[in-house]
Amino acid sequence: MNVEQSMCAASGPASQWEQIDWSQCEQKVSRLQARIVKATQEGRHGKVKALQWLLTHSFSGRALAVKRVTHNQGKNTPGVDGAIWSTPATRYKAIDTLRRRGYQPQPLRRVYIPKANGKLRPLGIPTMKDRSMQALYLLALLPVAETTADPNSYGFRPARSTADAIEQCFCALARKDSAQWVLEGDIRGCFDNISHTWMLDHIPTDKEVLRKWLTAGFMENRTLFPTEAGTPQGGIISPTLANLTLDGLERLLKETFRRKEIRGQAYNPKVNFVRYADDFIITGCSKELLENEVKPLVERFMLERGLQLSPEKTCITHIEQGFDFLGQNLRKYGGKLLITPSKKNMHAFLEKVRGQIRSNRATKQEYLIRLLNPVIRGWAYYHRHIEAGLAYRKVGMVLWHSLWRWAKRRHPNKSPTWIVDRYWHRLGRRSWCFAMLSGSNAQRSRSAEVRLVNPTEIPIRRYVKVKSDANPFDLHWRGYFESRKRFR
């Protein structure tokens, strides 16, 4: 009995949702995705289209799409229709609504979130049905995108992360004979300005459905605004559309700037490319090469797609001056490349922690610790693969001073000895642990019921970068990704 037949045997939509065999659905979708990869590699574009049609019309694909949008962090965030699929019955009924025939997406709900520079980033929130349709067509588009992607593109791709991008930067810049100059590139309003015409001509997905998404518009203050360019930030499929738009730049650079002989001498331009979403770096053997040849080529590439480089954020830097990339600073000291947390990243993190401590002056110690721990742990684990020991110690000192002021304000009439004995304890070999002990004061139990994360206790380990040409949807790479998962 297949999945669809077994669903019919259930008594109602709620029980039918609970009885879906998710492992079987994933296996069916995975087999279709592997076939799409093989057809893409062979250049059989008609076969790719046929397999994509099969996937987007299959019960397994539609069920997994609904599951994704109803089990993520945005599951309770409605679109312009105010609807959310919060019950098993509504989720199962939604599977049958994901049909291409007669599909018309609704406008996006426009919201704004703050950026690091103080400006606001516009987000477009689709309805639950539109999110599910995007998730469904993304299942069919991702295998093609991964097969044709630039080898050293790491943003918003499965099995890749910022750590992979930073490690690739290390590989390109760490040796003594590596490139000394770096072009730091940033695209002005990347998501908002991508040409619709270019995407409709080049994105390998259903053109009619894609056109409807791109021209759906957005609602703000009960007013409908049309969208004539760009792909909305907030859509599930938008990061992959942006990646497909920017893919091809690395191959163009490699083909244009190859090693060659000039007057009998070997010439290596040392052009390397690393991209994460719309942020990228390009290395070069000289400032003149990057300024006069590489940058104009990149600008022409972007112009075809309706994009422009940001003049404020695009610059050329010598490696001994250093540059910031993805919250980390890369700089050579005496010929040795060191990667550390950037000053801007550390400042933003410490300001966030100080702000949380200041705004919780009257809360209990246990609540404050539980509030701070995810923030501290997340920041420390993000930087655990680089030279972060000194930064961890500095953060530890700043935390101690901030918490000391917090404790003094709570108990202005108590002595320092009393405050230390109340909030800081010795646990194992470590002293000065900001923790709440279990048991009564009379028992003086030394087991911490809840304690603050100490960044210096998080081990720093070298990260093993994913292979540049690895494809998680290709059956030949399945063993490789399984071994990486076991190792991590």
SULJO-V864698 format. One record per residue. N is the residue number from 0. RES is the residue in one letter. SS is DSSP state (helix for helix, strand for strand, loop for the rest). Layout:
N:RES:SS
N:RES:SS
This chain:
0:M:loop
1:N:loop
2:V:helix
3:E:helix
4:Q:helix
5:S:helix
6:M:helix
7:C:helix
8:A:loop
9:A:loop
10:S:loop
11:G:loop
12:P:helix
13:A:helix
14:S:helix
15:Q:helix
16:W:helix
17:E:helix
18:Q:loop
19:I:loop
20:D:loop
21:W:helix
22:S:helix
23:Q:helix
24:C:helix
25:E:helix
26:Q:helix
27:K:helix
28:V:helix
29:S:helix
30:R:helix
31:L:helix
32:Q:helix
33:A:helix
34:R:helix
35:I:helix
36:V:helix
37:K:helix
38:A:helix
39:T:helix
40:Q:helix
41:E:loop
42:G:loop
43:R:loop
44:H:helix
45:G:helix
46:K:helix
47:V:helix
48:K:helix
49:A:helix
50:L:helix
51:Q:helix
52:W:helix
53:L:helix
54:L:helix
55:T:helix
56:H:loop
57:S:loop
58:F:helix
59:S:helix
60:G:helix
61:R:helix
62:A:helix
63:L:helix
64:A:helix
65:V:helix
66:K:helix
67:R:helix
68:V:helix
69:T:helix
70:H:loop
71:N:loop
72:Q:loop
73:G:loop
74:K:loop
75:N:loop
76:T:loop
77:P:loop
78:G:loop
79:V:loop
80:D:loop
81:G:loop
82:A:loop
83:I:loop
84:W:loop
85:S:loop
86:T:loop
87:P:helix
88:A:helix
89:T:helix
90:R:helix
91:Y:helix
92:K:helix
93:A:helix
94:I:helix
95:D:loop
96:T:loop
97:L:loop
98:R:loop
99:R:loop
100:R:loop
101:G:loop
102:Y:loop
103:Q:loop
104:P:loop
105:Q:loop
106:P:loop
107:L:strand
108:R:strand
109:R:strand
110:V:strand
111:Y:strand
112:I:strand
113:P:strand
114:K:loop
115:A:loop
116:N:loop
117:G:loop
118:K:loop
119:L:strand
120:R:strand
121:P:strand
122:L:strand
123:G:strand
124:I:strand
125:P:loop
126:T:loop
127:M:helix
128:K:helix
129:D:helix
130:R:helix
131:S:helix
132:M:helix
133:Q:helix
134:A:helix
135:L:helix
136:Y:helix
137:L:helix
138:L:helix
139:A:helix
140:L:helix
141:L:helix
142:P:helix
143:V:helix
144:A:helix
145:E:helix
146:T:helix
147:T:helix
148:A:loop
149:D:loop
150:P:loop
151:N:loop
152:S:strand
153:Y:loop
154:G:loop
155:F:loop
156:R:loop
157:P:loop
158:A:loop
159:R:loop
160:S:loop
161:T:helix
162:A:helix
163:D:helix
164:A:helix
165:I:helix
166:E:helix
167:Q:helix
168:C:helix
169:F:helix
170:C:helix
171:A:helix
172:L:helix
173:A:loop
174:R:loop
175:K:loop
176:D:loop
177:S:loop
178:A:loop
179:Q:loop
180:W:strand
181:V:strand
182:L:strand
183:E:strand
184:G:strand
185:D:strand
186:I:strand
187:R:loop
188:G:loop
189:C:helix
190:F:helix
191:D:helix
192:N:helix
193:I:loop
194:S:loop
195:H:helix
196:T:helix
197:W:helix
198:M:helix
199:L:helix
200:D:helix
201:H:helix
202:I:loop
203:P:loop
204:T:loop
205:D:loop
206:K:helix
207:E:helix
208:V:helix
209:L:helix
210:R:helix
211:K:helix
212:W:helix
213:L:helix
214:T:loop
215:A:loop
216:G:loop
217:F:strand
218:M:strand
219:E:strand
220:N:loop
221:R:loop
222:T:strand
223:L:strand
224:F:strand
225:P:loop
226:T:loop
227:E:loop
228:A:loop
229:G:loop
230:T:loop
231:P:loop
232:Q:loop
233:G:loop
234:G:loop
235:I:loop
236:I:loop
237:S:helix
238:P:helix
239:T:helix
240:L:helix
241:A:helix
242:N:helix
243:L:helix
244:T:helix
245:L:helix
246:D:loop
247:G:loop
248:L:helix
249:E:helix
250:R:helix
251:L:helix
252:L:helix
253:K:helix
254:E:helix
255:T:helix
256:F:loop
257:R:loop
258:R:loop
259:K:strand
260:E:strand
261:I:strand
262:R:loop
263:G:loop
264:Q:strand
265:A:strand
266:Y:strand
267:N:loop
268:P:loop
269:K:loop
270:V:loop
271:N:strand
272:F:strand
273:V:strand
274:R:strand
275:Y:strand
276:A:loop
277:D:loop
278:D:strand
279:F:strand
280:I:strand
281:I:strand
282:T:strand
283:G:strand
284:C:loop
285:S:loop
286:K:helix
287:E:helix
288:L:helix
289:L:helix
290:E:helix
291:N:helix
292:E:helix
293:V:helix
294:K:helix
295:P:helix
296:L:helix
297:V:helix
298:E:helix
299:R:helix
300:F:helix
301:M:helix
302:L:helix
303:E:helix
304:R:loop
305:G:loop
306:L:loop
307:Q:loop
308:L:strand
309:S:loop
310:P:loop
311:E:loop
312:K:loop
313:T:loop
314:C:strand
315:I:strand
316:T:strand
317:H:strand
318:I:loop
319:E:loop
320:Q:loop
321:G:loop
322:F:strand
323:D:strand
324:F:strand
325:L:loop
326:G:loop
327:Q:strand
328:N:strand
329:L:strand
330:R:strand
331:K:strand
332:Y:strand
333:G:loop
334:G:loop
335:K:strand
336:L:strand
337:L:strand
338:I:strand
339:T:strand
340:P:strand
341:S:loop
342:K:helix
343:K:helix
344:N:helix
345:M:helix
346:H:helix
347:A:helix
348:F:helix
349:L:helix
350:E:helix
351:K:helix
352:V:helix
353:R:helix
354:G:helix
355:Q:helix
356:I:helix
357:R:helix
358:S:loop
359:N:loop
360:R:loop
361:A:loop
362:T:loop
363:K:loop
364:Q:helix
365:E:helix
366:Y:helix
367:L:helix
368:I:helix
369:R:helix
370:L:helix
371:L:helix
372:N:helix
373:P:helix
374:V:helix
375:I:helix
376:R:helix
377:G:helix
378:W:helix
379:A:helix
380:Y:helix
381:Y:helix
382:H:loop
383:R:loop
384:H:loop
385:I:loop
386:E:loop
387:A:loop
388:G:helix
389:L:helix
390:A:helix
391:Y:helix
392:R:helix
393:K:helix
394:V:helix
395:G:helix
396:M:helix
397:V:helix
398:L:helix
399:W:helix
400:H:helix
401:S:helix
402:L:helix
403:W:helix
404:R:helix
405:W:helix
406:A:helix
407:K:helix
408:R:helix
409:R:helix
410:H:loop
411:P:loop
412:N:loop
413:K:loop
414:S:loop
415:P:helix
416:T:helix
417:W:helix
418:I:helix
419:V:helix
420:D:helix
421:R:helix
422:Y:helix
423:W:strand
424:H:strand
425:R:strand
426:L:strand
427:G:loop
428:R:loop
429:R:strand
430:S:strand
431:W:strand
432:C:strand
433:F:strand
434:A:strand
435:M:strand
436:L:strand
437:S:loop
438:G:loop
439:S:loop
440:N:loop
441:A:loop
442:Q:loop
443:R:loop
444:S:loop
445:R:loop
446:S:loop
447:A:strand
448:E:strand
449:V:strand
450:R:strand
451:L:loop
452:V:loop
453:N:loop
454:P:helix
455:T:helix
456:E:helix
457:I:loop
458:P:loop
459:I:loop
460:R:loop
461:R:loop
462:Y:loop
463:V:loop
464:K:loop
465:V:loop
466:K:loop
467:S:loop
468:D:loop
469:A:loop
470:N:loop
471:P:loop
472:F:loop
473:D:loop
474:L:helix
475:H:helix
476:W:helix
477:R:helix
478:G:helix
479:Y:helix
480:F:helix
481:E:helix
482:S:helix
483:R:helix
484:K:helix
485:R:helix
486:F:helix
487:R:loop
